[in-house]
Amino acid sequence: MKSFFYKLVLVIISIIIVYKFTIGEQIGSLLNKVELFSTKEGRKETINKLKKEIKRATEKENYLNKEDAILIKKFIDKIKSELKTVENQ
């Protein structure tokens, strides 16, 4: 009977440890992100970080490399052509 309780305690402890290092860690990081957006200070901090990133991006001479710029231009042109076909219908 003692060995059953020892095994039971060992299994329960191992389940708790596995939970903490897998699902518990994911839930904790998700809750931290939600908490960041739910407080006024967290929203202000996020907005300030976003402003800094936008400022840094606009200070660069070329934000996109040539290959990315060509790809985005082709994508935009395709969208424009699809929108024109919808207007004509």
PEJOWO-V801293 format. One record per backbone hydrogen bond with DSSP energy under -0.5 kcal/mol. NH is the residue of the N-H (numbers start at 1). CO is the residue of the C=O. If there is no record, write none. Layout:
BEGIN
{{NH | CO} {NH | CO}}
END
This chain:
BEGIN
{{5 | 1} {6 | 2} {7 | 3} {8 | 4} {9 | 5} {10 | 6} {11 | 7} {12 | 8} {13 | 9} {14 | 10} {15 | 11} {16 | 12} {17 | 13} {18 | 14} {19 | 15} {20 | 16} {21 | 17} {22 | 18} {22 | 19} {24 | 19} {26 | 22} {27 | 23} {28 | 24} {29 | 25} {30 | 26} {31 | 27} {32 | 28} {33 | 29} {34 | 30} {35 | 31} {36 | 32} {37 | 33} {38 | 34} {39 | 35} {43 | 39} {44 | 40} {45 | 41} {46 | 42} {47 | 43} {48 | 44} {49 | 45} {50 | 46} {51 | 47} {52 | 48} {53 | 49} {54 | 50} {55 | 51} {56 | 52} {57 | 53} {58 | 54} {59 | 55} {60 | 56} {60 | 57} {63 | 61} {69 | 65} {70 | 66} {71 | 67} {72 | 68} {73 | 69} {74 | 70} {75 | 71} {76 | 72} {77 | 73} {78 | 74} {79 | 75} {80 | 76} {81 | 77} {82 | 78} {83 | 79} {84 | 80} {85 | 81} {86 | 82} {87 | 83} {88 | 84} {89 | 85} {89 | 86}}
END
